[in-house]
Amino acid sequence: MSTIRGARERARTEVTAAIKDEARRQLAAEGAAKLSLRAVARELGMVSSALYRYFPSRDDLLTALIVDAYDAIGEAAEAAHAKAAGQAAAHPARWMAVACDVRDWALAHPHEYALIYGSPVPGYTAPQATVGPASRVGQVFIGLVRDAHFAEGLAVPSLAAELRPEATRMTADLAADLPPAVVVSLVSAWAQLFGLISFELFGQFNRVVEAREQLFRQAVHELGRSVGLLDGRSAGAAGTRI
């Protein structure tokens, strides 16, 4: 019986993968808003009722694709950090390595990137199941800055007085062991990082920026400084080293 059950599980895994692959092809061709279970079933030679046993609705299929995309970009960030840490790279170099691998993943998977960081899909509300995968890249950056904070300290940025209550709340939610000013800067850097990638991927840099990788690396370096990472150029440049 275990052999039969194992064969069924393998078959289900293979069919699920085929459904997702066809759905990704449709995303690339038509966009997420036009994703259709019936169209996916038709391209795979399945009847719709059979496909519904794997994904009961379009939203269930979208959620699976979104989770996969977040996990993939998260894995790229985690692998980049592990490699840089394993080479004993300085924390600013680890920051750069993670950011560049996130960009590389986005450029290699533009339609999946658009699914998670592009325009919202009309009529779709992401469920709680997407929250954990969506946080993976951010958690890499938080962990990296935390390591730097306890290893050699940070050049803590300034914090506007009117933002301090919000900074305190964010710090409690995201990284209670970091200075609130650093947490605010981390959130800002996260938004700017994906803004840079989105501008490049969605064409806003066309006829404006040609040396896009060089611009990205310069901007990422400045973002690292903004959160207090210390290197030869940033030590003592802002705030107080703690």
C-alpha positions in Angstrom: 0.0 0.0 0.0 2.8 2.4 0.8 4.2 1.9 -2.8 0.8 2.8 -4.3 0.5 5.8 -2.0 4.0 6.9 -2.9 3.3 6.7 -6.6 0.1 8.7 -6.1 1.9 11.4 -4.2 4.6 11.6 -6.9 1.9 11.8 -9.6 0.1 14.6 -7.7 3.4 16.4 -7.3 4.1 16.2 -11.0 0.7 17.4 -12.0 0.8 20.2 -9.5 4.2 21.3 -11.0 2.8 21.1 -14.5 -0.2 23.3 -13.6 2.1 25.9 -12.0 4.4 25.9 -15.0 1.5 26.4 -17.4 0.1 29.2 -15.1 3.5 30.9 -15.2 3.5 30.7 -19.0 0.1 32.4 -19.0 1.4 35.0 -16.6 4.2 35.8 -19.0 1.8 35.9 -22.0 -1.3 37.5 -20.6 -0.6 38.9 -17.1 -2.0 37.8 -13.7 -5.3 39.5 -14.2 -6.1 37.1 -17.1 -5.0 33.9 -15.4 -7.8 31.3 -16.0 -8.1 27.8 -14.6 -10.1 26.7 -17.6 -7.3 28.0 -19.9 -4.7 26.2 -17.9 -6.7 23.0 -17.9 -7.2 23.3 -21.7 -3.5 23.7 -22.4 -2.7 20.7 -20.2 -5.4 18.5 -21.8 -7.3 18.3 -18.5 -10.9 18.8 -17.8 -11.6 21.7 -15.5 -13.1 19.5 -12.8 -9.8 17.5 -12.6 -7.8 20.7 -12.2 -10.1 21.9 -9.4 -9.0 18.9 -7.3 -5.5 20.6 -7.2 -6.5 24.2 -7.0 -10.2 24.9 -6.1 -10.1 28.4 -7.5 -8.0 30.9 -9.5 -7.1 32.6 -6.2 -5.7 29.3 -4.8 -3.5 29.0 -7.8 -2.4 32.6 -7.6 -1.5 32.1 -4.0 0.6 29.1 -4.8 2.5 31.0 -7.5 2.9 34.0 -5.2 4.3 31.8 -2.3 6.6 30.1 -4.8 7.9 33.5 -6.1 8.5 34.9 -2.6 10.2 31.7 -1.5 12.5 31.8 -4.6 13.6 35.3 -4.2 14.0 34.7 -0.4 16.1 31.7 -1.1 18.3 33.8 -3.4 18.8 36.3 -0.7 19.5 33.7 2.0 22.0 31.9 -0.3 23.8 35.1 -1.1 24.2 36.0 2.6 25.3 32.5 3.5 28.0 32.6 0.8 29.2 36.0 1.8 29.2 35.2 5.5 31.1 31.9 4.7 33.8 33.9 3.0 34.0 36.2 6.1 33.1 39.2 4.0 32.5 42.5 5.8 28.9 43.4 6.6 28.7 46.1 3.9 29.9 43.5 1.3 27.3 41.0 2.5 24.7 43.8 2.1 25.8 44.4 -1.4 25.9 40.6 -2.3 22.3 40.1 -1.0 21.0 43.1 -2.9 22.7 42.2 -6.1 21.4 38.6 -6.0 17.9 39.8 -5.4 18.2 42.1 -8.4 19.7 39.2 -10.5 16.7 37.0 -9.5 14.2 39.7 -10.5 15.9 40.2 -13.9 15.9 36.5 -14.5 12.2 36.1 -13.4 10.5 39.3 -14.5 6.9 37.9 -14.6 7.2 36.3 -11.2 8.7 39.5 -9.8 5.8 41.5 -11.3 3.4 39.1 -9.6 4.7 39.9 -6.1 6.0 43.5 -6.5 3.9 44.8 -9.4 0.3 46.0 -9.6 -2.2 44.2 -7.4 -4.3 41.6 -9.2 -7.9 42.9 -9.4 -10.2 40.9 -7.1 -7.4 39.1 -5.4 -6.6 39.5 -1.7 -3.5 37.8 -0.5 -4.1 35.4 2.4 -2.1 35.0 5.6 -0.1 32.2 4.0 1.9 34.7 1.9 3.1 36.7 4.9 5.9 34.4 6.0 7.4 33.9 2.5 7.1 37.6 1.8 9.2 38.5 4.8 12.2 36.3 3.9 14.2 39.0 2.0 13.6 41.5 4.7 14.6 39.0 7.4 17.9 38.5 5.7 18.6 42.2 5.8 17.5 42.5 9.4 19.7 39.6 10.4 22.6 41.0 8.5 22.3 44.4 10.2 21.7 42.7 13.6 25.0 40.8 13.2 26.8 44.0 12.4 25.2 45.8 15.3 26.5 43.2 17.8 29.9 42.6 16.0 31.3 46.1 15.4 28.4 48.5 16.0 26.5 50.7 13.7 26.6 54.4 12.8 23.1 55.0 14.1 21.2 57.5 11.8 19.3 60.4 13.0 15.5 60.1 13.7 13.0 62.9 13.5 11.2 63.5 16.8 7.7 63.2 15.1 8.6 59.7 13.9 9.8 58.3 17.2 6.4 56.8 18.3 6.1 55.0 15.0 9.7 54.0 15.1 9.1 52.5 18.6 6.1 50.5 17.3 8.0 49.3 14.2 11.0 48.2 16.3 8.8 46.2 18.6 7.2 44.4 15.6 10.3 43.9 13.5 13.6 43.9 15.4 13.3 44.7 19.1 17.1 44.4 19.6 18.0 47.1 17.1 17.9 50.9 17.6 14.6 52.4 16.4 16.4 54.7 14.0 18.1 51.8 12.4 14.8 49.9 12.0 13.2 53.0 10.3 16.1 53.2 8.0 15.9 49.5 7.2 12.3 49.8 6.2 13.1 52.8 4.0 16.1 51.0 2.5 13.9 47.9 1.7 11.4 50.1 -0.1 14.1 51.9 -2.0 15.8 48.7 -3.0 12.7 47.3 -4.6 11.9 50.7 -6.1 15.2 50.6 -7.9 14.6 47.1 -9.2 11.1 47.9 -10.3 12.2 51.0 -12.1 14.7 49.0 -14.0 12.4 46.0 -14.7 9.3 48.0 -15.7 11.1 50.4 -18.0 11.2 53.6 -16.0 14.9 53.9 -16.5 14.6 53.7 -20.3 16.3 56.7 -21.9 17.4 57.8 -18.5 19.9 55.4 -17.1 22.2 53.2 -19.3 24.7 52.0 -16.7 22.0 50.4 -14.6 24.1 47.9 -12.7 26.6 50.6 -11.7 23.8 52.9 -10.6 22.3 50.0 -8.6 25.5 49.2 -6.8 26.1 52.9 -5.9 22.6 53.2 -4.6 22.9 50.0 -2.6 26.1 51.2 -1.0 24.4 54.4 0.1 21.5 52.4 1.4 23.9 50.3 3.5 25.3 53.5 4.9 21.8 54.8 5.6 21.2 51.9 8.0 24.5 52.4 9.8 26.8 49.8 8.2 30.4 50.8 8.8 33.2 50.5 6.3 36.2 52.6 5.3 33.9 55.2 3.7 31.0 55.2 6.1 32.7 55.0 9.6 31.8 58.1 11.5 29.8 59.5 8.7 26.5 59.6 10.5 25.1 59.3 14.0 26.8 57.6 16.9 28.7 54.3 16.8 27.2 51.9 19.3 
